[in-house]
Amino acid sequence: MSLCRIIFLALAALVLFTPRAPAQDTMRIIAVVNEGAITQLDLASRMRIAIVASRLQDTPEVRQRLAPQVLRALIDEQIRNQEAARQGVNIPERAVNDRIDSLATENKMARDQFEQMLAQNGIPIEALKGQIRSELAWATVVRRKFQPGIVITAEDIAEARTRIIESQGEPEYLMAEIFLSADEAADNSATEDAARRLMEELKKGAQFSAVARQFSQGSTAPRGGDLGWVRTGDLSPELAAAVRGMQTGQVAGPIRSDGGFHILLLRDQRKSSGTLALGTVDMKQIELQLEDGATSAQVADAADALRSLRSEITSCDDAESAGTSIDAITGDLTGMDVAALPGNLQSIAVGQPIGQASEPIRNEDGIAAYVVCARNLSTSGPTDQEIRDQLVRERLDLMSRGYLRDLRRTSFVDIRG
């Protein structure tokens, strides 16, 4: 019986995590994966990470809906970790701590504040470290195994450059994905059910990037499912058809494609210029913060409040007073490297008229508008090395997915009630 089907059939027998589970139950083994084991504590810890990161309410109903995906993620993690151990891959503690420092910065906290937040939410720091170490180890395994054999020729680069030039004026889409694999026909129904459950949580306000990091089985999971700017020609016919019918900010899925099911988020769209924007930009951010689990009505009200300021803002000097009028938080984004900005902010940094407020953008803390104060930009086509790096990443992504699929098929998995 396939791995996915085993998980879904066996979950009915699992005792799901509750905050007051008896201490003797926490170390109970609930799954055996080859020579490794997953305990009730492992499931509980990962469940808390998933719920807190995705900004969901911790209720029995939510835990029950998420349990199949959390357990499947833990099983995949065991399989990846075991392969990394067989390959002799060891991730230094420094690299794990660097990633945690980055997470703290993303959440606008000092490291000690971030660890305190984890503790307050019942998340052991070692559980988060284990997840990070697993991601880093798998990336190392894939690079070591496949990258030396990837040959990018001058012809490959020339063809890619030609495609970029020929795409000028065509629509480009800033996409993110959640991918759930269905390795065999028997997996289809259970995997589609899992994708539908995740769609339900996203509609209720779960954060897409966090859900992708916790549950996506695609190679983009560590970066929150981010696919970057793509054209429909870069996608499978099924995904391309879905993207053409989407509006900015919309989530669509599940969409069946070769190998599994996708959930897509369209972050932004633009016309391709065939060039890259290089340089820096100074901007003002005007942000209305929202509480976790904010309703769609609250988000819409905040967006309307920011839009109401647009007629009042004709320069960056106006932004501070305009933000104060609606109790927004304003801040300076000075000397920002355009190439390092998220795609939706890149579009504003490059294309928004100086001194005018942008359309509101949803972010992790709330919703914000941006005013461009100054630009120092040039445009250039991508270098040969940039094209080469992109082609290598694309090939590694495909190889990583196939490698994990093969490991799943040869693994012994025993779910225990």
C-alpha positions, 0 to 999 in steps of 0.5 A: 500500500502506498505511503500516502494511503497508509498515513490517511487510513491509519490516522483514525487510530492516532491519539491526536495531540492535546496540550494536556496529554499525559507525560507517559504518552509523549514518548509513545512511538506513533510511526516507524520509518525504516530504522527511525521512529516518530513519537507523540512528542514529535507530532505535538511539537511539529503541530505547534510549529505549524499552527503558530507559524501559519497563524491558525487557531489551536483547536481540536478541529484544526489539529485534526485537519492538519494531522495527516499533513503534519505526520506526512511531513515528519515521515518525509523528514525522517526519510531525508535525514536517514539519507543525509546520515548515509551520505555522511552529511552533518550540519554545523550548529552555526548554520542552524543558529544563523537560520534562526537568527534570520527567522528572528529578524524576519519577525522583527525580534531579537534572538532572545525575544524570538526564543521567548515567543517560541516558549510561550507558544509551547514550541521547543527550540530543539524542535525548530532546530531539528526542522531547520537542520533537516532542510539544510542537510537535504539541500546539501545531499541534493547538491553533492549528489547531482550538481557535479553532473549538471552541465550548462552549455553555452548553447543552453545559456544562449537559448535561455537568453533568447527566450528572455528577449522574445518574452518582452511584453508578455505577462509575467506572474509572481507565483508561490506554490504548495505542492503535495506529491501523489507518487502512485494512482492510489495516492490521488484521492488522499492527496487531493483531500489533503490539499483541500484541507490546506485550501480551507485553512488558507481561506480562513486566514492561514499565511501562505508562506508558512503553510508552504514551509510546513507542508509543501513537498516541493523544493520551494518549501524552504523559501515559503513556496516562492517560485519568483517571476514566471511566464505561462510557458515555464509552467505545465499546461494545467498550471498555466491554464489556472494562472491565466484565470487568476487575479492578483492576491488570489489562491487557486487549487488544488490543481492536478499535474504530473506527480501531485497536486498544487495550490498556487498564489498569484502575488503580482503580475507585470509585463516582461521587459527582458531586463533586470532592475539593478541599484537601490531605492529609498521608500516610506512604508505606511503600515496598519498592523493586524492581529493574527487571524484577522478576518477578510473584512478587517483586511479590506477595511485596512486596505480601504483606510490606506487607499484613502490616503493616496490623494493626500500624499504627493511626496515622502514628506506627506507620508508621516502625517498621512499615516498618523491620521489613521494611526498607522506606523510609518518607517523608512526603507533606505538604500534598499537593494532592488534585486533583493526585494520581494517581487511585489515590492520590486514592482513598486520600487521600479515602477511606482511614480516617485511621491505617490502611495502604492496600492496596499500590500498584505504582509506578515504583520498587516497591510502596508502602502509604500511611497518611493522617495528616490531611485538609483537604478540601471537596467541590464539583461541577466549575465551569463552567470545569472542565467547559468545559476537559474538553470542549475536551480531548475534542474536541481529542483527536478532531481530533488523531487525525483530523488525523494520520490524514489526514497519514499518508494523503497522505505518501510513505514509502519503507522501505530495506533 
